[in-house]
Amino acid sequence: MAEALLKDGKTFVSGMYSEKTGKSYSAYLVLTDDGQKSSYALEFDREKTGA
């Protein structure tokens, strides 16, 4: 998973758990790096995640 994130800039993660909602979900973890700062975001794909 880490290799795909570093190589492609995103990777699919299933079974993430939200303490706030008490539910599990799947999403892409997206890495953005501008050379000074790295940041992460979740990207939801309704077709792949089934949302």
C-alpha positions in Angstrom: 0.0 0.0 0.0 2.8 2.4 0.9 4.6 1.6 -2.3 1.6 2.3 -4.4 1.0 5.6 -2.5 4.5 6.8 -3.1 4.6 5.6 -6.8 1.2 6.6 -8.0 0.2 9.3 -5.5 -2.9 7.4 -4.4 -4.0 3.9 -3.2 -7.3 2.3 -2.5 -8.1 1.5 1.2 -11.0 -0.6 2.2 -12.4 -1.2 5.7 -11.5 2.2 7.3 -13.4 2.8 10.4 -15.0 6.1 11.5 -15.3 6.6 15.2 -17.6 9.5 14.6 -20.2 7.5 12.6 -19.4 4.0 13.8 -19.3 2.8 10.2 -16.6 1.3 8.0 -16.0 2.7 4.5 -13.6 2.5 1.6 -11.8 5.4 -0.2 -8.7 6.3 -2.1 -5.9 7.8 0.1 -4.3 10.6 -2.0 -0.8 12.0 -1.3 0.0 15.6 -2.4 3.6 16.8 -2.1 4.7 20.2 -3.2 8.4 19.8 -2.2 8.0 21.6 1.1 4.9 20.0 2.6 3.1 16.7 2.2 -0.6 16.3 2.8 -3.1 13.5 2.6 -6.8 13.5 1.6 -9.5 10.9 1.1 -11.2 10.6 -2.3 -14.4 8.7 -2.6 -15.4 6.9 -5.8 -19.0 5.9 -5.6 -18.6 3.1 -8.2 -15.6 1.4 -6.4 -16.7 2.1 -2.8 -20.4 1.3 -3.3 -21.5 4.5 -1.6 
